[in-house]
Structure formats: structure tokens, C-alpha cells
């Protein structure tokens, strides 16, 4: 689990372009792209304006914000390894499968990752502004992690251990894409906070689901706990920037109205919320257990 920058990975502004491309590919369903194809498409991706709310200069500087990743042999490094070992108990369980589902950022699937906590379905027709909030904040939360990813270039756990992940189809694209900090964890925090503003009475459940969204990356073996903790720190810095953006505030206001209207219609979330709750509850023991 080296924290040494990896030579030849994402030099300069290229890393941000690759990050945008990776997100665009996930959203469009074009998974499994090779590193060579990513490099070939970099120039095209660089010309695309990120569809987030924030301009690149408005995003928090994750390099200035975060400490370096844990050094090999440090107490935090040993803690990462201990959590990794304990969470191996979840391989093949319902929580492992939920973690795999959390990894999928393609829409419309991703729009309803928080549906059980939210208590309503989200779709482009019935709740278009809420749908837009979730889509656009992916870019703001994810891209804000890329300066630190570029600086530290840490490899992912599965790259070093050879252990299977819960997302084998994603492994090819994840190799060479730095682990620290976690973009998914940043996004989980941001989505939890945004949705808590949409339906404040559901805030505890939404924030808890945002936390678990980040933990899914540790369970999947594609991030370490320190990667996820750092990702949440980035998400915490993204939120105040979003609050200052007029477009974000306009969509948020409209999304609140949509969510209240959706509550009046007797449409339960399409997800199996009982199964999701059981999976989340059953997963608390391995990480809380004594080593």
C-alpha cells in the first residue's frame, strides 16, 4: 500500500481530463475502457466543459486540504490493513452485493441509490431537478479529489493484494487510477448532504446512507479506509462551494418542491428497502469487532 507517487500516471492537467472521461464513461455505460483508449481520448475529453455546478477554479484544493496518505508502517496504515482484513468477512454477502451496486454511477440506476433513505423514487420525468442535482454534483464531488490523486498516485488495495473485488468489470479501468482520496466517498458525502437539504426530516437516514456509500468502496477492496475518510473531507469542502452557486440553489429549491409532491403519490421506492436495511445492519459487526 505504497504512498509513493507512481511514475507515468496522469501527468499534469491530463489527470483531470482522464477523471472527467472516466465519469463520462460511467454515466454513458461505456465501462471497461482500456488505459490506452483513455489516453487516446484525453484530448477530446479535455475540450468538454465539466457539467458540474462549479468551475474547476471554484472547487476545493484537495492537495492543500488533505494530509498525505498513511506512510507504510504507520499506525493509520496498520489500521487500514486491519479494517481490510475484517471486512473480508463480507465477501459474497448481501452487503458485498450492495457495495457492487453502489459502485455503479450510470444513470438512471445511480439516481436511486439513496431511494430507500429518501423514501421516494427519483427519475428524470417526475423529479427532473432532483435528478439533475444528483447528476451534476457527481462532477463537483469527484473532480475535486483529482489534484490529490495526481499528487500521491497511490495504488488500490486489490492491485497490491490480488484479491477479487466486488466490481470485476471495473478493475481494468481502476488500475492506474489513484486510490487516495476516494471520489465515491466524496460523492456519498455530498449526495447525503444535498438530499438532506431536499428532505430535512429524512436527514439522519440520508447522511447515514452517504456514509455507507463511501464504506462500500472499502468493502469492495477498491479503496482503503484512509482513502474513504479523505474523500469525505473533500466532500465536506465541496458543499460550502455549492451553497454559493445560484444554479445549484435554483435546482435545490425546485427539487424540494418535486420531492414533496412525489411524497403525495403512493409510489414506494423500487429498491428492496428491507433487504438493503438488513444488509447494512449485518455489515456493522466486522468493522466494529475487536481484532
ABEGO torsion letter per residue (X at the ends): XBABBBBGBGBEAAAAAAAAAAAAAAAAGBBGBBAAAAAAAAAAAAABBBABABBAAABBBAAAABBBBBBBGBAAAAAAAAAAAAAAAABGBAAAAAAAAAABABOAAAAAAAAAAAGBBBBAAABAAAAAAAAAAAAAAAAAAAAAAAAAGBBBAAAAAGBBBABAAAAAAABGBBAOBBAAAAAAAAAAAAAAAABAAAAAAAAAAAAAAAAAAAAAGABBAAAAAAAAAAAAAAAAAAAABAAAAAAAAAAAAAAAAAAABBBBBABBAAAAAAAAAAAAAAAABBX
